[in-house]
C-alpha cells in the first residue's frame, strides 16, 4: 500500500511539473515575440523620425 501512495505522489508531481514546463515555454515564446515586435516598432519609428 505504501508503494502505491508513492507512485501516486510521483505521478501527481510529474503532472504538475509538466504543466509548469508548458507555462514556461508559452511565456518564453510570448516574451520572444514581444521583444521582436518591440524592436521592429523601434526601427520603424527611427526611420520615420529621420525622414
mmCIF file as Biopython writes it, N, C-alpha, C and O atoms, coordinates in Angstrom:
data_model
#
loop_
_atom_site.group_PDB
_atom_site.id
_atom_site.type_symbol
_atom_site.label_atom_id
_atom_site.label_alt_id
_atom_site.label_comp_id
_atom_site.label_asym_id
_atom_site.label_entity_id
_atom_site.label_seq_id
_atom_site.pdbx_PDB_ins_code
_atom_site.Cartn_x
_atom_site.Cartn_y
_atom_site.Cartn_z
_atom_site.occupancy
_atom_site.B_iso_or_equiv
_atom_site.auth_seq_id
_atom_site.auth_asym_id
_atom_site.pdbx_PDB_model_num
ATOM 1   N N  . UNK A ? 1  ? 0.826  -1.206 0.000   1.0 0.0 1  A 1 
ATOM 2   C CA . UNK A ? 1  ? 0.000  0.000  0.000   1.0 0.0 1  A 1 
ATOM 3   C C  . UNK A ? 1  ? 0.860  1.256  0.000   1.0 0.0 1  A 1 
ATOM 4   O O  . UNK A ? 1  ? 0.498  2.258  -0.616  1.0 0.0 1  A 1 
ATOM 5   N N  . UNK A ? 2  ? 2.001  1.206  0.690   1.0 0.0 2  A 1 
ATOM 6   C CA . UNK A ? 2  ? 2.857  2.377  0.784   1.0 0.0 2  A 1 
ATOM 7   C C  . UNK A ? 2  ? 3.486  2.717  -0.570  1.0 0.0 2  A 1 
ATOM 8   O O  . UNK A ? 2  ? 3.615  3.892  -0.915  1.0 0.0 2  A 1 
ATOM 9   N N  . UNK A ? 3  ? 3.871  1.708  -1.326  1.0 0.0 3  A 1 
ATOM 10  C CA . UNK A ? 3  ? 4.464  1.934  -2.644  1.0 0.0 3  A 1 
ATOM 11  C C  . UNK A ? 3  ? 3.451  2.552  -3.602  1.0 0.0 3  A 1 
ATOM 12  O O  . UNK A ? 3  ? 3.802  3.370  -4.453  1.0 0.0 3  A 1 
ATOM 13  N N  . UNK A ? 4  ? 2.200  2.154  -3.453  1.0 0.0 4  A 1 
ATOM 14  C CA . UNK A ? 4  ? 1.142  2.702  -4.297  1.0 0.0 4  A 1 
ATOM 15  C C  . UNK A ? 4  ? 0.986  4.206  -4.056  1.0 0.0 4  A 1 
ATOM 16  O O  . UNK A ? 4  ? 0.814  4.980  -4.997  1.0 0.0 4  A 1 
ATOM 17  N N  . UNK A ? 5  ? 1.047  4.609  -2.780  1.0 0.0 5  A 1 
ATOM 18  C CA . UNK A ? 5  ? 0.944  6.035  -2.464  1.0 0.0 5  A 1 
ATOM 19  C C  . UNK A ? 5  ? 2.121  6.810  -3.030  1.0 0.0 5  A 1 
ATOM 20  O O  . UNK A ? 5  ? 1.961  7.936  -3.501  1.0 0.0 5  A 1 
ATOM 21  N N  . UNK A ? 6  ? 3.296  6.211  -2.984  1.0 0.0 6  A 1 
ATOM 22  C CA . UNK A ? 6  ? 4.491  6.868  -3.523  1.0 0.0 6  A 1 
ATOM 23  C C  . UNK A ? 6  ? 4.352  7.057  -5.036  1.0 0.0 6  A 1 
ATOM 24  O O  . UNK A ? 6  ? 4.695  8.111  -5.572  1.0 0.0 6  A 1 
ATOM 25  N N  . UNK A ? 7  ? 3.854  6.046  -5.706  1.0 0.0 7  A 1 
ATOM 26  C CA . UNK A ? 7  ? 3.666  6.135  -7.156  1.0 0.0 7  A 1 
ATOM 27  C C  . UNK A ? 7  ? 2.626  7.200  -7.498  1.0 0.0 7  A 1 
ATOM 28  O O  . UNK A ? 7  ? 2.804  7.963  -8.447  1.0 0.0 7  A 1 
ATOM 29  N N  . UNK A ? 8  ? 1.536  7.250  -6.721  1.0 0.0 8  A 1 
ATOM 30  C CA . UNK A ? 8  ? 0.515  8.284  -6.955  1.0 0.0 8  A 1 
ATOM 31  C C  . UNK A ? 8  ? 1.090  9.680  -6.746  1.0 0.0 8  A 1 
ATOM 32  O O  . UNK A ? 8  ? 0.818  10.590 -7.529  1.0 0.0 8  A 1 
ATOM 33  N N  . UNK A ? 9  ? 1.883  9.850  -5.693  1.0 0.0 9  A 1 
ATOM 34  C CA . UNK A ? 9  ? 2.518  11.144 -5.438  1.0 0.0 9  A 1 
ATOM 35  C C  . UNK A ? 9  ? 3.457  11.510 -6.572  1.0 0.0 9  A 1 
ATOM 36  O O  . UNK A ? 9  ? 3.460  12.652 -7.032  1.0 0.0 9  A 1 
ATOM 37  N N  . UNK A ? 10 ? 4.253  10.553 -7.029  1.0 0.0 10 A 1 
ATOM 38  C CA . UNK A ? 10 ? 5.214  10.799 -8.109  1.0 0.0 10 A 1 
ATOM 39  C C  . UNK A ? 10 ? 4.484  11.191 -9.389  1.0 0.0 10 A 1 
ATOM 40  O O  . UNK A ? 10 ? 4.912  12.111 -10.086 1.0 0.0 10 A 1 
ATOM 41  N N  . UNK A ? 11 ? 3.377  10.498 -9.711  1.0 0.0 11 A 1 
ATOM 42  C CA . UNK A ? 11 ? 2.595  10.847 -10.896 1.0 0.0 11 A 1 
ATOM 43  C C  . UNK A ? 11 ? 2.018  12.251 -10.785 1.0 0.0 11 A 1 
ATOM 44  O O  . UNK A ? 11 ? 2.030  13.004 -11.759 1.0 0.0 11 A 1 
ATOM 45  N N  . UNK A ? 12 ? 1.520  12.605 -9.625  1.0 0.0 12 A 1 
ATOM 46  C CA . UNK A ? 12 ? 0.981  13.940 -9.401  1.0 0.0 12 A 1 
ATOM 47  C C  . UNK A ? 12 ? 2.082  14.988 -9.560  1.0 0.0 12 A 1 
ATOM 48  O O  . UNK A ? 12 ? 1.877  16.024 -10.193 1.0 0.0 12 A 1 
ATOM 49  N N  . UNK A ? 13 ? 3.242  14.713 -8.984  1.0 0.0 13 A 1 
ATOM 50  C CA . UNK A ? 13 ? 4.377  15.621 -9.077  1.0 0.0 13 A 1 
ATOM 51  C C  . UNK A ? 13 ? 4.790  15.826 -10.531 1.0 0.0 13 A 1 
ATOM 52  O O  . UNK A ? 13 ? 5.014  16.959 -10.958 1.0 0.0 13 A 1 
ATOM 53  N N  . UNK A ? 14 ? 4.892  14.744 -11.290 1.0 0.0 14 A 1 
ATOM 54  C CA . UNK A ? 14 ? 5.273  14.858 -12.701 1.0 0.0 14 A 1 
ATOM 55  C C  . UNK A ? 14 ? 4.219  15.604 -13.505 1.0 0.0 14 A 1 
ATOM 56  O O  . UNK A ? 14 ? 4.550  16.332 -14.441 1.0 0.0 14 A 1 
ATOM 57  N N  . UNK A ? 15 ? 2.962  15.427 -13.149 1.0 0.0 15 A 1 
ATOM 58  C CA . UNK A ? 15 ? 1.890  16.132 -13.831 1.0 0.0 15 A 1 
ATOM 59  C C  . UNK A ? 15 ? 2.028  17.638 -13.635 1.0 0.0 15 A 1 
ATOM 60  O O  . UNK A ? 15 ? 1.936  18.404 -14.594 1.0 0.0 15 A 1 
ATOM 61  N N  . UNK A ? 16 ? 2.246  18.060 -12.397 1.0 0.0 16 A 1 
ATOM 62  C CA . UNK A ? 16 ? 2.426  19.489 -12.124 1.0 0.0 16 A 1 
ATOM 63  C C  . UNK A ? 16 ? 3.697  20.021 -12.781 1.0 0.0 16 A 1 
ATOM 64  O O  . UNK A ? 16 ? 3.731  21.159 -13.249 1.0 0.0 16 A 1 
ATOM 65  N N  . UNK A ? 17 ? 4.734  19.198 -12.813 1.0 0.0 17 A 1 
ATOM 66  C CA . UNK A ? 17 ? 5.983  19.593 -13.456 1.0 0.0 17 A 1 
ATOM 67  C C  . UNK A ? 17 ? 5.761  19.815 -14.955 1.0 0.0 17 A 1 
ATOM 68  O O  . UNK A ? 17 ? 6.303  20.756 -15.535 1.0 0.0 17 A 1 
ATOM 69  N N  . UNK A ? 18 ? 4.969  18.952 -15.569 1.0 0.0 18 A 1 
ATOM 70  C CA . UNK A ? 18 ? 4.666  19.097 -16.987 1.0 0.0 18 A 1 
ATOM 71  C C  . UNK A ? 18 ? 3.867  20.373 -17.247 1.0 0.0 18 A 1 
ATOM 72  O O  . UNK A ? 18 ? 4.132  21.084 -18.216 1.0 0.0 18 A 1 
ATOM 73  N N  . UNK A ? 19 ? 2.892  20.664 -16.385 1.0 0.0 19 A 1 
ATOM 74  C CA . UNK A ? 19 ? 2.113  21.899 -16.516 1.0 0.0 19 A 1 
ATOM 75  C C  . UNK A ? 19 ? 3.029  23.111 -16.380 1.0 0.0 19 A 1 
ATOM 76  O O  . UNK A ? 19 ? 2.910  24.068 -17.145 1.0 0.0 19 A 1 
ATOM 77  N N  . UNK A ? 20 ? 3.942  23.076 -15.413 1.0 0.0 20 A 1 
ATOM 78  C CA . UNK A ? 20 ? 4.891  24.166 -15.220 1.0 0.0 20 A 1 
ATOM 79  C C  . UNK A ? 20 ? 5.765  24.346 -16.463 1.0 0.0 20 A 1 
ATOM 80  O O  . UNK A ? 20 ? 6.006  25.475 -16.891 1.0 0.0 20 A 1 
ATOM 81  N N  . UNK A ? 21 ? 6.236  23.247 -17.041 1.0 0.0 21 A 1 
ATOM 82  C CA . UNK A ? 21 ? 7.077  23.321 -18.233 1.0 0.0 21 A 1 
ATOM 83  C C  . UNK A ? 21 ? 6.314  23.959 -19.393 1.0 0.0 21 A 1 
ATOM 84  O O  . UNK A ? 21 ? 6.874  24.776 -20.123 1.0 0.0 21 A 1 
ATOM 85  N N  . UNK A ? 22 ? 5.048  23.595 -19.569 1.0 0.0 22 A 1 
ATOM 86  C CA . UNK A ? 22 ? 4.242  24.173 -20.647 1.0 0.0 22 A 1 
ATOM 87  C C  . UNK A ? 22 ? 4.069  25.674 -20.433 1.0 0.0 22 A 1 
ATOM 88  O O  . UNK A ? 22 ? 4.180  26.451 -21.382 1.0 0.0 22 A 1 
ATOM 89  N N  . UNK A ? 23 ? 3.798  26.087 -19.192 1.0 0.0 23 A 1 
ATOM 90  C CA . UNK A ? 23 ? 3.634  27.514 -18.899 1.0 0.0 23 A 1 
ATOM 91  C C  . UNK A ? 23 ? 4.928  28.274 -19.176 1.0 0.0 23 A 1 
ATOM 92  O O  . UNK A ? 23 ? 4.895  29.365 -19.746 1.0 0.0 23 A 1 
ATOM 93  N N  . UNK A ? 24 ? 6.061  27.710 -18.780 1.0 0.0 24 A 1 
ATOM 94  C CA . UNK A ? 24 ? 7.351  28.365 -19.003 1.0 0.0 24 A 1 
ATOM 95  C C  . UNK A ? 24 ? 7.630  28.500 -20.497 1.0 0.0 24 A 1 
ATOM 96  O O  . UNK A ? 24 ? 8.101  29.546 -20.942 1.0 0.0 24 A 1 
ATOM 97  N N  . UNK A ? 25 ? 7.348  27.463 -21.272 1.0 0.0 25 A 1 
ATOM 98  C CA . UNK A ? 25 ? 7.572  27.521 -22.719 1.0 0.0 25 A 1 
ATOM 99  C C  . UNK A ? 25 ? 6.676  28.583 -23.364 1.0 0.0 25 A 1 
ATOM 100 O O  . UNK A ? 25 ? 7.140  29.365 -24.194 1.0 0.0 25 A 1 
ATOM 101 N N  . UNK A ? 26 ? 5.399  28.611 -22.985 1.0 0.0 26 A 1 
ATOM 102 C CA . UNK A ? 26 ? 4.489  29.614 -23.546 1.0 0.0 26 A 1 
ATOM 103 C C  . UNK A ? 26 ? 4.921  31.023 -23.167 1.0 0.0 26 A 1 
ATOM 104 O O  . UNK A ? 26 ? 4.856  31.930 -23.996 1.0 0.0 26 A 1 
ATOM 105 N N  . UNK A ? 27 ? 5.360  31.222 -21.934 1.0 0.0 27 A 1 
ATOM 106 C CA . UNK A ? 27 ? 5.836  32.543 -21.506 1.0 0.0 27 A 1 
ATOM 107 C C  . UNK A ? 27 ? 7.081  32.936 -22.300 1.0 0.0 27 A 1 
ATOM 108 O O  . UNK A ? 27 ? 7.214  34.087 -22.716 1.0 0.0 27 A 1 
ATOM 109 N N  . UNK A ? 28 ? 7.981  31.995 -22.509 1.0 0.0 28 A 1 
ATOM 110 C CA . UNK A ? 28 ? 9.195  32.273 -23.292 1.0 0.0 28 A 1 
ATOM 111 C C  . UNK A ? 28 ? 8.865  32.667 -24.717 1.0 0.0 28 A 1 
ATOM 112 O O  . UNK A ? 28 ? 9.463  33.598 -25.257 1.0 0.0 28 A 1 
ATOM 113 N N  . UNK A ? 29 ? 7.927  31.975 -25.330 1.0 0.0 29 A 1 
ATOM 114 C CA . UNK A ? 29 ? 7.513  32.311 -26.699 1.0 0.0 29 A 1 
ATOM 115 C C  . UNK A ? 29 ? 6.892  33.709 -26.726 1.0 0.0 29 A 1 
ATOM 116 O O  . UNK A ? 29 ? 7.170  34.499 -27.629 1.0 0.0 29 A 1 
ATOM 117 N N  . UNK A ? 30 ? 6.049  34.013 -25.730 1.0 0.0 30 A 1 
ATOM 118 C CA . UNK A ? 30 ? 5.428  35.334 -25.661 1.0 0.0 30 A 1 
ATOM 119 C C  . UNK A ? 30 ? 6.450  36.438 -25.500 1.0 0.0 30 A 1 
ATOM 120 O O  . UNK A ? 30 ? 6.355  37.479 -26.150 1.0 0.0 30 A 1 
ATOM 121 N N  . UNK A ? 31 ? 7.427  36.215 -24.636 1.0 0.0 31 A 1 
ATOM 122 C CA . UNK A ? 31 ? 8.479  37.216 -24.429 1.0 0.0 31 A 1 
ATOM 123 C C  . UNK A ? 31 ? 9.287  37.406 -25.702 1.0 0.0 31 A 1 
ATOM 124 O O  . UNK A ? 31 ? 9.595  38.537 -26.078 1.0 0.0 31 A 1 
ATOM 125 N N  . UNK A ? 32 ? 9.633  36.312 -26.370 1.0 0.0 32 A 1 
ATOM 126 C CA . UNK A ? 32 ? 10.405 36.396 -27.614 1.0 0.0 32 A 1 
ATOM 127 C C  . UNK A ? 32 ? 9.646  37.192 -28.675 1.0 0.0 32 A 1 
ATOM 128 O O  . UNK A ? 32 ? 10.220 38.062 -29.330 1.0 0.0 32 A 1 
ATOM 129 N N  . UNK A ? 33 ? 8.361  36.897 -28.844 1.0 0.0 33 A 1 
ATOM 130 C CA . UNK A ? 33 ? 7.546  37.606 -29.834 1.0 0.0 33 A 1 
ATOM 131 C C  . UNK A ? 33 ? 7.426  39.084 -29.451 1.0 0.0 33 A 1 
ATOM 132 O O  . UNK A ? 33 ? 7.511  39.958 -30.314 1.0 0.0 33 A 1 
ATOM 133 N N  . UNK A ? 34 ? 7.229  39.363 -28.158 1.0 0.0 34 A 1 
ATOM 134 C CA . UNK A ? 34 ? 7.114  40.746 -27.701 1.0 0.0 34 A 1 
ATOM 135 C C  . UNK A ? 34 ? 8.373  41.546 -27.965 1.0 0.0 34 A 1 
ATOM 136 O O  . UNK A ? 34 ? 8.298  42.686 -28.422 1.0 0.0 34 A 1 
ATOM 137 N N  . UNK A ? 35 ? 9.527  40.969 -27.685 1.0 0.0 35 A 1 
ATOM 138 C CA . UNK A ? 35 ? 10.797 41.666 -27.924 1.0 0.0 35 A 1 
ATOM 139 C C  . UNK A ? 35 ? 10.977 41.913 -29.420 1.0 0.0 35 A 1 
ATOM 140 O O  . UNK A ? 35 ? 11.404 42.993 -29.827 1.0 0.0 35 A 1 
ATOM 141 N N  . UNK A ? 36 ? 10.651 40.910 -30.234 1.0 0.0 36 A 1 
ATOM 142 C CA . UNK A ? 36 ? 10.812 41.042 -31.678 1.0 0.0 36 A 1 
ATOM 143 C C  . UNK A ? 36 ? 9.911  42.149 -32.228 1.0 0.0 36 A 1 
ATOM 144 O O  . UNK A ? 36 ? 10.340 42.953 -33.056 1.0 0.0 36 A 1 
ATOM 145 N N  . UNK A ? 37 ? 8.651  42.184 -31.756 1.0 0.0 37 A 1 
ATOM 146 C CA . UNK A ? 37 ? 7.724  43.221 -32.219 1.0 0.0 37 A 1 
ATOM 147 C C  . UNK A ? 37 ? 8.170  44.610 -31.749 1.0 0.0 37 A 1 
ATOM 148 O O  . UNK A ? 37 ? 8.051  45.582 -32.494 1.0 0.0 37 A 1 
ATOM 149 N N  . UNK A ? 38 ? 8.680  44.705 -30.525 1.0 0.0 38 A 1 
ATOM 150 C CA . UNK A ? 38 ? 9.145  46.000 -29.998 1.0 0.0 38 A 1 
ATOM 151 C C  . UNK A ? 38 ? 10.327 46.516 -30.814 1.0 0.0 38 A 1 
ATOM 152 O O  . UNK A ? 38 ? 10.378 47.699 -31.150 1.0 0.0 38 A 1 
ATOM 153 N N  . UNK A ? 39 ? 11.278 45.636 -31.133 1.0 0.0 39 A 1 
ATOM 154 C CA . UNK A ? 39 ? 12.435 46.051 -31.930 1.0 0.0 39 A 1 
ATOM 155 C C  . UNK A ? 39 ? 12.001 46.518 -33.308 1.0 0.0 39 A 1 
ATOM 156 O O  . UNK A ? 39 ? 12.508 47.517 -33.820 1.0 0.0 39 A 1 
ATOM 157 N N  . UNK A ? 40 ? 11.059 45.792 -33.912 1.0 0.0 40 A 1 
ATOM 158 C CA . UNK A ? 40 ? 10.557 46.174 -35.232 1.0 0.0 40 A 1 
ATOM 159 C C  . UNK A ? 40 ? 9.873  47.543 -35.166 1.0 0.0 40 A 1 
ATOM 160 O O  . UNK A ? 40 ? 10.034 48.372 -36.061 1.0 0.0 40 A 1 
ATOM 161 N N  . UNK A ? 41 ? 9.107  47.766 -34.092 1.0 0.0 41 A 1 
ATOM 162 C CA . UNK A ? 41 ? 8.418  49.044 -33.922 1.0 0.0 41 A 1 
ATOM 163 C C  . UNK A ? 41 ? 9.426  50.180 -33.714 1.0 0.0 41 A 1 
ATOM 164 O O  . UNK A ? 41 ? 9.249  51.277 -34.245 1.0 0.0 41 A 1 
ATOM 165 N N  . UNK A ? 42 ? 10.492 49.911 -32.934 1.0 0.0 42 A 1 
ATOM 166 C CA . UNK A ? 42 ? 11.516 50.928 -32.723 1.0 0.0 42 A 1 
ATOM 167 C C  . UNK A ? 42 ? 12.236 51.285 -34.019 1.0 0.0 42 A 1 
ATOM 168 O O  . UNK A ? 42 ? 12.514 52.459 -34.263 1.0 0.0 42 A 1 
ATOM 169 N N  . UNK A ? 43 ? 12.541 50.295 -34.850 1.0 0.0 43 A 1 
ATOM 170 C CA . UNK A ? 43 ? 13.193 50.557 -36.141 1.0 0.0 43 A 1 
ATOM 171 C C  . UNK A ? 43 ? 12.281 51.388 -37.039 1.0 0.0 43 A 1 
ATOM 172 O O  . UNK A ? 43 ? 12.734 52.313 -37.713 1.0 0.0 43 A 1 
ATOM 173 N N  . UNK A ? 44 ? 11.006 51.054 -37.042 1.0 0.0 44 A 1 
ATOM 174 C CA . UNK A ? 44 ? 10.045 51.784 -37.851 1.0 0.0 44 A 1 
ATOM 175 C C  . UNK A ? 44 ? 9.954  53.239 -37.388 1.0 0.0 44 A 1 
ATOM 176 O O  . UNK A ? 44 ? 9.897  54.147 -38.218 1.0 0.0 44 A 1 
ATOM 177 N N  . UNK A ? 45 ? 9.938  53.467 -36.083 1.0 0.0 45 A 1 
ATOM 178 C CA . UNK A ? 45 ? 9.869  54.823 -35.539 1.0 0.0 45 A 1 
ATOM 179 C C  . UNK A ? 45 ? 11.138 55.608 -35.865 1.0 0.0 45 A 1 
ATOM 180 O O  . UNK A ? 45 ? 11.074 56.805 -36.147 1.0 0.0 45 A 1 
ATOM 181 N N  . UNK A ? 46 ? 12.285 54.940 -35.828 1.0 0.0 46 A 1 
ATOM 182 C CA . UNK A ? 46 ? 13.543 55.615 -36.137 1.0 0.0 46 A 1 
ATOM 183 C C  . UNK A ? 46 ? 13.584 56.046 -37.610 1.0 0.0 46 A 1 
ATOM 184 O O  . UNK A ? 46 ? 14.074 57.128 -37.932 1.0 0.0 46 A 1 
ATOM 185 N N  . UNK A ? 47 ? 13.070 55.197 -38.492 1.0 0.0 47 A 1 
ATOM 186 C CA . UNK A ? 47 ? 13.049 55.537 -39.925 1.0 0.0 47 A 1 
ATOM 187 C C  . UNK A ? 47 ? 12.116 56.711 -40.169 1.0 0.0 47 A 1 
ATOM 188 O O  . UNK A ? 47 ? 12.435 57.599 -40.959 1.0 0.0 47 A 1 
ATOM 189 N N  . UNK A ? 48 ? 10.962 56.727 -39.498 1.0 0.0 48 A 1 
ATOM 190 C CA . UNK A ? 48 ? 10.018 57.830 -39.666 1.0 0.0 48 A 1 
ATOM 191 C C  . UNK A ? 48 ? 10.578 59.127 -39.091 1.0 0.0 48 A 1 
ATOM 192 O O  . UNK A ? 48 ? 10.302 60.201 -39.626 1.0 0.0 48 A 1 
ATOM 193 N N  . UNK A ? 49 ? 11.342 59.053 -38.033 1.0 0.0 49 A 1 
ATOM 194 C CA . UNK A ? 49 ? 11.916 60.247 -37.415 1.0 0.0 49 A 1 
ATOM 195 C C  . UNK A ? 49 ? 13.002 60.858 -38.294 1.0 0.0 49 A 1 
ATOM 196 O O  . UNK A ? 49 ? 13.195 62.074 -38.293 1.0 0.0 49 A 1 
ATOM 197 N N  . UNK A ? 50 ? 13.717 60.010 -39.050 1.0 0.0 50 A 1 
ATOM 198 C CA . UNK A ? 50 ? 14.779 60.526 -39.926 1.0 0.0 50 A 1 
ATOM 199 C C  . UNK A ? 50 ? 14.203 61.271 -41.127 1.0 0.0 50 A 1 
ATOM 200 O O  . UNK A ? 50 ? 14.786 62.256 -41.582 1.0 0.0 50 A 1 
ATOM 201 N N  . UNK A ? 51 ? 13.075 60.815 -41.638 1.0 0.0 51 A 1 
ATOM 202 C CA . UNK A ? 51 ? 12.529 61.438 -42.848 1.0 0.0 51 A 1 
ATOM 203 C C  . UNK A ? 51 ? 11.615 62.585 -42.543 1.0 0.0 51 A 1 
ATOM 204 O O  . UNK A ? 51 ? 11.079 63.208 -43.460 1.0 0.0 51 A 1 
#
